[in-house]
Amino acid sequence: MNFVELIEDMKDAGKGLMSRKQYMAVGQILDKLSPCNFLVFGLGEDALVWKEINNGGRTVFFEDDKEWISKFDNETLEIYPVEYNTKAKNYMKIGFDSKRLEMDLPKEIADIKWDIVFVDGPLGHNPPRPFKGPGRMQSIYTAYSLLKENGICIIDDMGREIESLYANHFFGPNNLYALIEDKIGFFKKRIKIK
């Protein structure tokens, strides 16, 4: 089954929080680079689709909700429970301080230069909604740190202040090469010239 059919079947079943157009854009990039090293912040109903599209590659999920992880116990997914030590409401205080944004990662993850990183978690509501969750400051910084040069970072919820601010800071607005429905941003990691 090709990636279009996989996504259509998932959406027809009422699963997945993104639109079909957003899923197709992510699926197209993953299909093009597959098999590859693909890291996803956030474990969703789309996890099996991402793994299937990246058939023969390594697909890893980071998730901070242990109860949610338990719903996937019968699946053959590579899932790592992670902890975030930030709160979305504190993003201005945290700033871009790498010491405050570093995550404690297993060596088998930290030692890989990832081809694609998809930042789709953790929870991070910010205005106009009330602040809620850890925010995606750490996941965006970690995505930048782990991604190989010329790798692709996909960031969901680019319409939100935190995602936009941190993505543009670490990846650079000039490296945003696609924005789907003002929501899903595609960045290419390029070495910054000082």
C-alpha positions as CSV (number, residue, x, y, z in Angstrom):
1,M,0.0,0.0,0.0
2,N,1.4,3.4,-0.9
3,F,1.5,6.4,1.5
4,V,-1.5,8.1,-0.1
5,E,-3.7,5.0,0.5
6,L,-2.3,4.6,4.1
7,I,-3.2,8.2,4.9
8,E,-6.6,8.0,3.2
9,D,-7.5,4.8,5.1
10,M,-6.5,6.4,8.4
11,K,-8.5,9.6,7.8
12,D,-11.5,7.6,6.5
13,A,-11.4,5.8,9.9
14,G,-11.6,9.2,11.6
15,K,-8.1,9.1,13.0
16,G,-5.4,11.7,13.1
17,L,-5.6,15.3,14.2
18,M,-4.1,16.9,11.1
19,S,-5.9,17.6,7.8
20,R,-5.5,15.3,4.8
21,K,-3.4,18.0,3.0
22,Q,-1.1,18.2,6.0
23,Y,-0.8,14.5,6.3
24,M,-0.1,14.2,2.5
25,A,2.7,16.8,2.7
26,V,4.4,15.0,5.6
27,G,3.8,11.6,4.0
28,Q,5.3,12.7,0.7
29,I,8.6,13.9,2.4
30,L,8.8,10.7,4.5
31,D,8.1,8.5,1.5
32,K,10.7,10.3,-0.6
33,L,13.5,9.9,2.0
34,S,12.5,6.4,3.2
35,P,14.1,4.2,4.5
36,C,15.6,6.8,6.9
37,N,16.0,7.7,10.5
38,F,12.8,9.3,11.5
39,L,12.2,10.7,15.0
40,V,8.7,11.9,16.1
41,F,8.0,14.0,19.2
42,G,4.5,12.9,20.1
43,L,2.8,9.5,19.8
44,G,-0.5,9.7,18.0
45,E,-3.0,7.6,16.2
46,D,-0.9,8.2,13.1
47,A,2.1,6.3,14.5
48,L,1.5,3.1,12.6
49,V,1.1,5.0,9.4
50,W,4.5,6.8,9.9
51,K,6.2,3.5,10.6
52,E,4.7,1.8,7.6
53,I,5.7,4.7,5.2
54,N,9.2,4.5,6.6
55,N,9.3,0.7,6.0
56,G,12.9,-0.5,6.4
57,G,14.0,2.6,8.2
58,R,14.0,3.4,11.9
59,T,11.0,5.2,13.3
60,V,11.2,6.3,16.9
61,F,8.5,8.1,19.0
62,F,9.1,10.3,22.1
63,E,6.0,10.6,24.4
64,D,5.6,12.1,27.9
65,D,2.2,10.6,28.7
66,K,2.8,7.2,30.1
67,E,-0.9,6.3,30.2
68,W,-1.2,7.1,26.5
69,I,1.9,5.0,25.8
70,S,0.2,2.0,27.4
71,K,-2.5,2.1,24.7
72,F,0.2,1.1,22.2
73,D,1.5,-1.9,24.1
74,N,0.4,-4.4,21.5
75,E,2.0,-2.5,18.6
76,T,5.5,-3.0,17.3
77,L,6.6,0.6,17.8
78,E,9.8,1.9,19.2
79,I,8.6,4.3,21.9
80,Y,10.7,6.1,24.5
81,P,9.0,7.7,27.5
82,V,10.5,11.2,28.0
83,E,10.1,14.0,30.6
84,Y,10.0,17.7,29.9
85,N,11.1,20.1,32.6
86,T,9.5,23.2,31.1
87,K,6.1,24.9,31.2
88,A,4.7,26.7,28.2
89,K,3.9,29.7,30.3
90,N,7.6,30.2,31.1
91,Y,8.9,30.2,27.5
92,M,10.0,33.9,27.7
93,K,12.0,33.2,30.9
94,I,13.6,30.1,29.4
95,G,14.5,31.8,26.2
96,F,17.0,30.0,24.0
97,D,19.3,28.8,26.9
98,S,20.6,25.4,25.8
99,K,21.2,24.3,29.4
100,R,17.6,24.8,30.2
101,L,16.4,23.2,26.9
102,E,18.6,20.0,27.0
103,M,16.9,16.7,27.4
104,D,18.2,13.6,29.0
105,L,18.2,11.2,26.1
106,P,19.3,7.5,25.8
107,K,22.6,7.1,24.1
108,E,21.1,5.1,21.3
109,I,19.0,8.1,20.3
110,A,21.5,10.9,21.0
111,D,24.3,9.2,18.9
112,I,22.2,9.2,15.7
113,K,22.0,12.0,13.3
114,W,18.4,11.9,12.2
115,D,17.2,12.4,8.6
116,I,13.8,13.8,9.6
117,V,12.5,15.0,12.9
118,F,8.8,15.7,13.4
119,V,7.9,17.9,16.3
120,D,4.3,17.1,17.0
121,G,4.5,17.1,20.8
122,P,4.4,17.6,23.7
123,L,1.2,19.5,24.6
124,G,1.9,23.3,24.5
125,H,-1.1,25.5,24.3
126,N,-0.4,29.2,24.3
127,P,-2.5,32.4,23.7
128,P,-5.1,32.9,22.6
129,R,-5.8,29.7,24.4
130,P,-4.7,29.4,28.1
131,F,-1.2,28.2,28.6
132,K,-1.1,24.4,29.1
133,G,1.6,21.7,29.1
134,P,5.4,21.7,28.8
135,G,5.4,23.6,25.5
136,R,7.6,22.6,22.6
137,M,10.7,24.6,23.4
138,Q,12.7,21.5,24.4
139,S,11.5,19.4,21.5
140,I,12.3,22.1,18.9
141,Y,15.8,22.6,20.4
142,T,16.4,18.9,20.6
143,A,15.2,18.4,17.0
144,Y,17.7,21.0,15.9
145,S,20.5,19.3,17.9
146,L,19.8,15.8,16.7
147,L,19.0,16.5,13.0
148,K,21.8,16.0,10.5
149,E,22.9,18.8,8.2
150,N,20.4,19.2,5.4
151,G,17.9,17.1,7.3
152,I,14.3,18.0,7.5
153,C,12.4,19.2,10.6
154,I,8.6,19.3,10.4
155,I,7.0,21.4,13.1
156,D,3.2,21.2,13.8
157,D,1.3,24.2,15.0
158,M,3.5,26.9,13.5
159,G,0.6,29.3,13.9
160,R,1.3,29.3,17.7
161,E,3.8,31.8,19.1
162,I,6.1,29.3,20.9
163,E,6.5,27.0,17.9
164,S,7.0,29.9,15.5
165,L,9.5,31.7,17.8
166,Y,11.6,28.7,18.6
167,A,11.6,27.2,15.1
168,N,12.6,30.5,13.5
169,H,15.3,31.0,16.1
170,F,17.0,27.6,15.8
171,F,16.4,26.8,12.1
172,G,16.2,30.3,10.8
173,P,13.2,31.7,8.9
174,N,15.1,31.5,5.6
175,N,15.2,27.7,6.0
176,L,11.4,27.4,6.1
177,Y,10.7,26.0,2.7
178,A,7.0,25.0,3.0
179,L,4.1,26.0,5.3
180,I,1.0,23.9,4.8
181,E,-2.3,25.6,5.8
182,D,-0.4,28.0,8.1
183,K,0.1,25.0,10.4
184,I,2.8,22.5,9.4
185,G,6.3,24.0,8.8
186,F,9.0,22.3,6.9
187,F,12.6,23.4,7.7
188,K,15.9,22.3,6.3
189,K,18.8,22.4,8.7
190,R,21.7,24.3,7.4
191,I,24.9,25.2,9.2
192,K,24.7,28.8,10.4
193,I,27.4,31.1,9.1
194,K,28.7,33.3,11.9
